[in-house]
Amino acid sequence: MTTFLISFFAFVAVMLIMLLVYGVWAQFLGRRNKAKKKRMQSIHNAVHLGGQSLSSAQDSAFEAWLRSRSRTFEQFEKLLQRAQSPLTAGRLMGLMLLLFTVVVVLALLFQTNLILLLVLAVVIASTPVLWLSRQSNQRRQAFGEKLPEALDYISRAMRAGHGLTSAIGMVGKEFPGPIGHEFKTVIDEIGFGIPFKDAIGQLADRVQTSDLNFFVISIMIQHETGGNLTELLDGLASTLRERVKLRGKIRTLSSEGRASAWILGSMPFVLIVLLALINPGYISLLWTTPQGQKLLLIGGGLMAVGILLLNRIIQIKV
């Protein structure tokens, strides 16, 4: 049975690698795709749209089918958009499947415990999503830190006689990414005929921060009811600036808890490495015997619960 499983997963791994090689060749070396890329690049240079909005024009029928059937596929697309990754959701899912299959094949070759094998495969296959989530969070944090300054810029530009759309376009030109890129995308969408309300709403969907939601809701309300927008933006910028300061203070006060989480979480792995260097035969019992593999599963589960609890303790919402 084990030989059959090894042969099956090895076959699946080889097929996935062949499909990956073919996909790379079709994407970068195919004649039709070269012509398509050249046309899309010319459009990109003309309108300076983000890569995610252009990539939708190159979607395959399979990706369109997955988008209509799978909510997870849509979540992956939004995650890739927030992280500004050049990958597509289909390629991300293919990469995760490839990592899962390779880990399963290697684990079967070394006769690893089945439950430990599946847990290890799922963890390693999830690393691309975890990395993209980290990139998305860093980008969201950078956006939030620059948002009060951008609102002050829009308010000053409107006092100088510019309209709201023009002021947002100036932020897109003058500010660096990610905030400059996102505001420039709004102007590009408006230029392509998307209503202002929809374009500014899509900005909130892309970034997904509470601070930006305040700005978007305020703009939508003012757009429908009227009022002094410059005073509204000044007050909102002041409020958001105070929120940024408060988050910085909370991060400083919670630094001890975050340091404890890092130390406690990394200590078992450091000890395993040290023991493997000092006495490999002693520590190898953890993964070469059924009892040791059970201990690894129990310890890994307890560590995961502890890390989640520590994360909940140090995450203070403002």
C-alpha positions in Angstrom: 0.0 0.0 0.0 2.8 2.4 0.9 4.6 1.6 -2.4 1.4 2.4 -4.3 0.9 5.7 -2.5 4.5 6.7 -3.2 4.1 5.8 -6.9 0.8 7.7 -7.1 2.1 10.9 -5.5 5.3 10.7 -7.4 3.3 10.5 -10.7 1.1 13.5 -9.6 4.2 15.5 -8.6 5.9 14.8 -12.0 2.6 15.8 -13.8 2.3 19.0 -11.8 5.9 20.0 -12.6 5.4 19.3 -16.3 2.2 21.5 -16.2 4.1 24.2 -14.4 6.9 24.1 -17.0 4.3 24.2 -19.8 2.5 27.1 -18.1 5.8 29.1 -17.8 6.6 28.4 -21.5 3.1 29.4 -22.6 3.1 32.5 -20.5 6.6 33.9 -21.4 7.7 32.1 -24.6 4.5 31.5 -26.6 4.0 33.5 -29.8 0.4 34.4 -29.1 1.1 35.4 -25.6 4.1 37.6 -26.6 1.8 39.5 -29.0 -0.9 39.8 -26.3 1.6 40.9 -23.7 2.9 43.6 -26.1 -0.6 44.9 -26.6 -1.4 44.9 -22.9 1.9 46.6 -22.1 1.1 49.4 -24.5 -2.2 49.9 -22.8 -0.5 49.8 -19.5 1.9 52.5 -20.5 -0.9 54.6 -21.8 -3.2 54.5 -18.8 -0.9 53.3 -16.0 -3.4 50.8 -14.6 -2.4 48.3 -11.9 -1.4 44.9 -12.9 -4.4 43.2 -11.2 -7.0 45.1 -13.3 -5.2 44.3 -16.5 -4.6 40.6 -15.7 -8.4 40.0 -15.6 -8.3 40.5 -19.4 -5.9 37.6 -19.7 -7.9 35.2 -17.5 -8.3 31.6 -18.8 -11.7 30.0 -19.1 -10.7 27.7 -16.2 -9.9 30.7 -13.9 -13.3 32.3 -14.9 -15.0 29.0 -14.1 -13.3 28.8 -10.7 -14.2 32.4 -9.9 -17.9 31.7 -10.6 -17.9 28.5 -8.5 -15.4 29.0 -5.7 -15.4 31.7 -3.0 -11.9 30.7 -2.0 -10.7 31.6 -5.5 -12.2 35.1 -5.1 -10.5 35.5 -1.7 -7.2 34.6 -3.2 -7.7 37.2 -6.0 -8.4 39.9 -3.4 -5.4 38.8 -1.3 -3.1 39.0 -4.4 -4.5 42.4 -5.2 -3.9 43.8 -1.7 -0.4 42.4 -1.7 0.3 43.7 -5.3 1.6 40.3 -6.3 2.3 39.5 -10.0 0.8 36.0 -9.4 -2.7 35.1 -10.4 -5.1 33.1 -8.1 -4.8 30.1 -10.4 -1.0 30.1 -10.2 -1.1 30.5 -6.5 -3.4 27.5 -6.1 -1.2 25.5 -8.4 1.9 26.4 -6.4 0.1 25.3 -3.2 -0.9 22.0 -4.7 2.6 21.4 -6.0 4.2 22.1 -2.5 1.6 19.8 -0.9 2.3 17.0 -3.3 6.1 17.3 -3.1 6.0 17.2 0.8 3.7 14.2 0.7 6.0 12.3 -1.7 9.1 13.1 0.4 7.4 12.2 3.7 6.2 8.8 2.2 9.7 8.1 1.1 10.9 8.5 4.7 8.0 6.5 6.2 6.6 9.4 8.2 3.4 9.1 10.3 0.3 9.8 8.2 -1.2 12.4 10.4 2.2 14.2 10.9 2.6 13.9 7.1 -0.7 15.7 6.3 -0.1 18.4 9.0 3.4 19.1 7.6 2.1 19.2 4.0 -0.7 21.6 4.9 1.6 23.9 6.8 4.2 24.1 4.0 1.5 24.4 1.3 0.0 27.4 3.2 3.3 29.3 3.3 2.6 31.3 0.1 -0.7 32.5 1.6 0.9 33.4 4.9 3.7 35.4 3.0 1.1 37.2 0.9 -0.9 38.0 4.0 2.2 39.5 5.6 2.9 41.6 2.5 -0.8 42.7 2.5 -0.6 43.7 6.2 2.6 45.7 5.7 1.1 47.5 2.7 -2.1 48.3 4.6 -0.1 49.6 7.6 2.0 51.8 5.2 -1.2 53.1 3.6 -2.7 54.0 7.0 0.3 55.9 8.2 0.3 58.1 5.1 -3.5 58.6 4.9 -3.7 61.7 7.2 -1.0 63.4 5.2 -2.9 62.6 2.0 -6.1 64.0 3.4 -4.3 67.2 4.4 -3.0 67.4 0.8 -6.4 67.0 -0.7 -7.8 69.7 1.7 -5.1 72.2 0.7 -5.5 71.4 -3.0 -9.3 72.1 -2.7 -8.7 75.3 -0.9 -6.4 76.3 -3.8 -9.3 75.9 -6.2 -9.0 72.3 -7.4 -11.9 69.9 -7.5 -12.0 66.7 -5.4 -11.2 64.4 -8.4 -8.3 66.7 -9.4 -7.0 66.7 -5.8 -7.1 62.9 -5.6 -5.2 62.7 -8.9 -2.6 65.0 -7.5 -2.2 62.7 -4.5 -1.7 59.8 -7.0 1.1 61.7 -8.7 2.9 63.2 -5.8 2.7 60.4 -3.2 4.8 57.2 -3.3 3.2 53.8 -3.1 1.1 52.3 -1.8 -1.1 55.3 -1.2 -0.1 57.0 -4.5 -0.7 53.9 -6.5 -4.2 53.3 -5.0 -5.4 56.9 -5.5 -4.0 56.9 -9.1 -6.0 53.7 -9.7 -9.1 55.6 -8.6 -8.4 58.3 -11.2 -7.7 55.8 -13.9 -11.0 54.0 -13.2 -12.9 57.3 -13.3 -11.2 58.1 -16.6 -12.4 54.8 -18.0 -16.0 55.7 -17.2 -16.6 54.2 -13.8 -18.8 56.4 -11.6 -16.9 58.3 -8.8 -19.0 56.5 -6.1 -18.1 53.1 -7.4 -14.4 53.9 -7.9 -14.0 55.3 -4.4 -15.9 52.3 -3.0 -13.6 49.9 -4.8 -10.7 51.7 -3.2 -12.1 50.7 0.2 -12.5 47.1 -0.9 -8.9 46.9 -2.2 -7.2 48.3 0.9 -9.7 47.3 3.7 -8.7 49.5 6.5 -11.0 51.2 9.0 -9.3 54.6 8.6 -9.9 54.5 4.8 -13.5 53.5 5.4 -14.1 56.7 7.4 -12.8 58.7 4.5 -14.8 56.8 1.9 -18.1 57.1 3.9 -17.5 60.8 4.5 -16.9 61.4 0.8 -20.0 59.5 -0.2 -22.2 61.3 2.3 -20.8 64.7 1.3 -21.2 63.8 -2.4 -25.0 63.2 -1.8 -25.8 65.8 0.8 -23.2 68.6 0.3 -21.3 70.6 2.9 -17.9 72.0 3.5 -15.6 69.1 2.4 -12.4 70.8 3.4 -13.4 71.2 7.0 -14.5 67.6 7.0 -11.2 66.4 5.6 -9.3 68.5 8.1 -11.2 67.0 11.0 -10.9 63.5 9.7 -7.1 63.9 9.1 -6.7 65.1 12.7 -8.7 62.2 14.0 -6.7 59.6 11.9 -3.4 61.2 13.0 -4.4 60.7 16.6 -5.4 57.1 15.9 -2.0 56.5 14.3 -0.2 57.9 17.4 -2.4 55.8 19.7 -1.6 52.7 17.7 2.1 53.5 18.0 1.8 53.8 21.8 -0.1 50.6 22.1 2.5 48.8 20.0 5.2 50.1 22.3 3.4 49.0 25.4 2.7 45.6 23.9 6.3 45.0 22.8 7.0 42.9 25.8 4.2 40.5 25.0 5.3 40.3 21.3 8.9 39.6 22.4 7.6 36.8 24.8 5.6 35.3 21.9 8.6 35.3 19.6 10.9 33.8 22.3 8.5 31.1 23.5 7.5 30.2 19.9 11.1 29.9 18.7 12.6 28.2 21.8 11.5 24.6 20.9 12.9 24.9 17.4 16.2 26.3 18.6 16.5 23.5 21.2 15.8 20.9 18.4 18.5 22.4 16.3 21.0 22.5 19.2 20.3 18.9 20.2 20.5 17.7 16.6 24.0 19.2 16.4 25.1 17.9 19.8 23.5 14.5 19.8 21.7 13.6 16.6 20.8 10.1 17.7 19.1 11.3 20.8 16.8 13.9 19.2 16.1 11.8 16.1 13.8 9.5 18.1 11.2 12.3 17.8 10.6 11.6 14.1 11.9 8.0 13.7 9.6 6.4 16.3 5.8 6.3 16.6 5.9 7.6 20.1 8.1 10.5 19.1 5.9 11.4 16.2 2.9 11.5 18.5 4.8 13.8 20.9 5.6 16.1 17.9 1.9 16.3 17.0 0.8 17.0 20.6 3.6 19.6 21.1 2.8 21.3 17.8 -0.9 21.5 18.6 -0.2 23.0 22.0 2.2 25.5 20.5 -0.3 26.5 17.9 -2.9 27.1 20.7 -0.4 29.1 22.7 0.7 31.3 19.8 -3.0 32.0 19.0 -3.7 33.0 22.6 -0.6 35.2 22.8 -1.6 36.8 19.5 -5.1 37.6 20.8 -3.6 39.1 24.0 -1.2 41.5 22.2 -3.6 42.5 19.4 -5.4 45.5 20.8 -7.9 47.2 18.4 -8.0 51.0 18.2 
